[in-house]
């Protein structure tokens, strides 16, 4: 096992770091660092900047515009982006639907959808969770009945991120309600969000922000050629997709940046001649998070080394990255709230021009929002069950 970067990989890291420094627009970075909302145009602006450089689809084959980067280079790029404070990529198309089509899609589906995802012409969202089917996704009830060359879809999805600005949705639907196992009879469909019968209703968060939605399907007609893989085999596609989603939820670079921000801010908070970082209890909490973050980074490198050597996609034990990564993200927001104290409350200058500073701006709403990290992509309780069953054999 080799967990050290080669000279070539270090040179690549330096190239990425320098390019980001020169090409990341200051206003976009400020929005990210201060936790402000990023709209569709903000996200697509960064997407197209990377697309012009040829760096937008790191994991795709070169024939479809991929970079040809190794797994290690892709991990370095993701970490550097997180540390620099770039806007997130709209991952539902690039990192989810794209890889699924490359693995399971027909030639016609690849030619139709992949170039538009690459160029940012189509923004995607994911139709998985339902009011009664979150982490227990196999219990989903949204139905798709085939009638000739169409599927007629009826049902509801919930917590659908970005549905209000998405052009397309990839959706798990039940095409056979009589299957003996719940994972059977589920299919993976792609359809246009402008199709008649689709209604998107916003779910406003505690911070009065709009990220997630309810989506209703009322006799929505979807062409049969938009079925990915085989009818009734959508669970196979979903498991493949979720492995990559969980691999990317660790957000190591972002957590490194936020840890550095936290330490710098705490060092400036002086009471009776002593900074908050001089407080033994607070410093111990910060040190614990930093040690856990270092361990997470090493674990991520171990997974990368195994994938590089075997050529296999991430297995069930990749759930460790999701569990620990999201717990670290929550711990950081808790320490940020403790460090900021009353300054964590939303604050505007007298002229209404902006928040107090980039550390405290939007901190309280962000703290509330980050309660979700241990739930999305499969709750951490479910992830522990997966590890116990698939990796430990319990």
N, C-alpha and C positions, 0 to 999 in steps of 0.2 A: 504494500500500500504506500502510495506516494502522495503526501498532503502538501508538498511544497510547490510553489510556482517556479517554472523554468525561467531562464533569462528572456526567452521569447515572450512568455506570458506576462512577465513584468513589463517588458517593452510595450506590449499591447495595452496593459492597464494604463501606462503613462500616456499612450496615444489617446485612449478614450477619455482620460481625465482632462487632457489638454483641449480636446475637441469640445467637450461639454462646457468647459470654462469659456470658450470662445463663442459657442452657438446657443447656449441656453439663455433665452431672453430674460432680462432682469424682472420684468413684470410677472412672467409665469413663475419664476422661482420664488418671488415674494409671495405669490398666492399660495404656493405649496408650503413654504416654510411657516407662514402665519396661519395655515389651516383654513384659508378662505375657499369658498365653493369654486369649483372648476366646471364650466359649462361645456357643451358639445364643441363650440368653436375653439375654446382653449385647448381641449384634448386633441382635436383634429389639427390644430396649428402645430403642436409638438409632433404629432404623428407624421405630418407631411414634411417637417424638418428632417426627421430621421429617414423618411422614405427617399428624400432627395439625396441623402448621404449613402443610401443603400443599406441602412442599419435597422430597418423596421421589422424584418421578419427573421430574427436570428436563428430560430429553430427550423425553418423551412429548408427544403432542398434548394440548391442553387438554381435548378431549372425553373423554379417558381419565384425567384427573386431572393432566395435565402443568402445569408452571408458566407456560408461555408465554415463558420466558426466551430471550434470544438466545444464540448460541453463546458470545459473550464473557462474558455473565453466568454461564453454566454453568461456564466455565473459572475465573472469579473464585471462584465458590462452591466448586469442588473444591479450589482452592489455599488458600482460607481454612480449609476443613475440615482439610486436611493440616497447615497451620501451627498450628491450634488444638489438634490432637491428638484429633480425633474418632475413634470406632471406624469401620472401613471399612464401607461399605454391602455387603450381600450381593449382589454384582454379577451373579451368574449369572442371577437373575431380572430385576432392574431394568435392567441395562445390556447384557444379552446376549439372553436369551430374549424379553423384552418387545419390544425393537426388531425382532427377527426376526419375531415374530407381527404387529407393526404393519405390517411390509413385506410378508411372505409369507403370513401366516395367514388362515384363513377367518373370516368374521364370527362363526361359532359358536365357533371357537377363541379369538378375542379376548374374546368375552363370557364364556367359561368361565374363562380363565386370568388375564387382565389385572387384574381387580378383586382377585383373591386375592393376586397378586404385590404389588399396591399396598398392600394392607392388612397384609401380612406374614403372611397365613394359610398360604401355601405357600412353603417355602424350596426353592430349586433347586440342582442341581449339574450339572456338564458331563461328558458321557461322550465324550471324544475320544481321548486317548492310549491305546495298547495296549503290551504288552511289546515288540513288534517294530515299533511305529508311533508314534513320538514326533513329532519335527519332520517326518519323512517320513510325514505323516498319511494321504496317499492310499494307502498300503500296508495300511490297516486291514483286518482279517479278520472282525470280529464280523458275523455273518450275520443277516439277517431274511428269512424265507421266507413269502410270503403264502399263507395257507390260508383261503379264504372271506373273512370279514370281520375276520380277524386276521392279524397278522404274528407269527411264532414266532422269537424272538431267541435266539441262542446265541453265546457268546464271552466275552471278558474286557476290561475297561478297567483302567487303572492310573493312579496319581497323581491320583486323583479327589478333589479338595478338597471337604471338607464332606459327602461322601456318607454319613457316619455320622449326620448330623442332617438330611439333606435329605428333603423330602417327594416331590419329583419330579426327574426327570433328563431333559435333552435330549441326544440321543445320535446320533452318526453310525454308521450300519450299512451293510453291503453287501447290497443287494437284487438285484444282478446281478453274478455273478462272471465272466461271459463278455464283459464290455465290453472293447473294444480298448485304451482308455485307462483308467488306474487311477482318474482323477478321475471317470469316468463309472460309473454303477451304484451310487453311494452315495446314501443317503437320510437324511433328518433326522426322527427320531421323538421323541415325547414320551411318557414313561410314568411311572406311579406307582411309587415305590420300595418300596411294600408289596406289589407284585404277586408272586405265588408264583413261585419260581425265581430270585429275586435274592438274592445273598449278598454282604455287605460285610465285608471283612477289613481291619483297620487296618494301616497301615505306620507304625511308630513312628520318629520322627526322632532324631537324635543327642542332642537335649536331652530325650528321653523325652516329647515332646509328640506329640499326635495331631491332624494336620490332613488328611493324605492317606490314601488307601485303595486297595485292589484291589476291584473290583466284578466279580462273576461272574454270567453270565446262562445259565440252564439251562432251555431250553424256555419262555421267558417270553412270554406272550401279550399282544400290544399291539393295541388296536382300530385298524382302518384309518383311522378319523377322526382319529387322533393323528399322522398323517403331515403334515408341514409342507411346503408347496409341492408339487412333483411328484415321483413316484417316480423315483429315479435322478438327481435334480437337487440332491441335498443339498450337493454341493460349492459350488454357487452360493450357497446359504444360509450355508455355513461361511465363505466368503471375505468375505461381507458382515459377518458377526459378528466375524471376526478383525480387520477394519479398526478397529472401535470398541474392541475389547479392547486393541489395540496403542496406540491413541490415549491410553488411560487408564493405561498402565504407566509413564509418565514420573514421576509422583508429585512434581511440582515443589514444591508447598507442604510436603509432608512432608520433602523433602530440605532445604528452607530452614530448617525448624524444627530438624532434626537438625544442620545446619551451625552454627546459632547455639548449640545446646547444646554441640557439640564445641568451639567457640572459647571459650565461657565456662568450660568445664571445664579446657581446656588452659591457660588464663590463670591458673587457681588452682593448678596443679601447679608448685610452686616448689622448685628444687634449687639450693643455693649462691647464693641470692638472685636467681635468674633463673627466670622462668616458662617453661613449655614453648613458649609462643607467641613467646618471645624467641629460641628456637632457629631459626636461619636455614633449615635444611633442612626442619624440620617446618612452619614458616610458609610456605615455598615450596609444599609439598604441599597445604596448606590453600588457599592462594591459587589454585593450579591448579584444584582442584575447584570453588572458588567461581566462577572465570571460566567453566568449562565449564557450570556450573549456570545462569549468566546467559545463555550462548549457547543453552542448551536452552530457556529461557523465551522468548527472542526467536524461536527456531525454531517453538515451539508457537504463538506469536502469529501468525506468518506463515501457518501452516496454518489457524488460525481465521479469519484475514482472507480467505484464499482460499475456504474453505467458506462463509463468510458472503456473499461476492460471487457465487459460482457456484451455491450451493444444492446442491452435489454432496457425497456422503459422502467420507471420507478415502480417498486413493488409496494405491498401493503405497509411495510415498515416506514415508508416515507411519511406516514401519518405522524411520526415523531417530530418532524420539522414543523408541521402544522400546529401540533399541540404546544410545543415549547415556544415557537415563534410568536404565536398569538398571546400566550401568557406573558411573554416579555413585553410585548407592545402594551398590554394593559398595565403591567407594573410600571412602565415608564410614564404613562399618563397619570397614574396615581402619585408618583413621586413629583411629577411636574406640578400637579395641583397642590401638593404639600409645600413645595418650594415657593410657588407664587402666592399662596394664601388668598387674601381678598382681591389681589390683582388678577386672579383667574376669572373674575366676573367680566362679561362683555363690557367694554369701555369705549366711549367715544370722546374725542376732544371737544372743546366748547364749540368749535366751528363745524363739528361733525365730519372732519376730514379723514378720520381713520382711527384705528385702535392704538392702544398704548405703545406696544412694541411687538416685534415679530415673535417673541417667545410667548407672551401672555395672550396675544390676540387669538380669540376663538378657542382658548384652552378649555374652558368649562364645557362648551358644546362638544368639543372633540373628545373630552373625557367620557361624556355620556355616549357618544357615538361608538367609541371603541369597546363598549360592553358587548358589541355584536361579534367581535373578532373570534371569540371562542365558540361561536355558533355557526357562522357561515362555512361553506365547503364541508359540511358535516360537523356536528358539534364535537367538542373534545371528548365528551363521554363516549360517543359512538366511535371516535378514533381509537380510544383505548380498547374498546371491545374488538375492533378490527385487528389491532396489534396482538391482543391476547389470542384470538382465534387463528389468524393467518400466519403470524410470525412465531408465537410461542407455542401454538398448538394446544391451548387450554380449552 
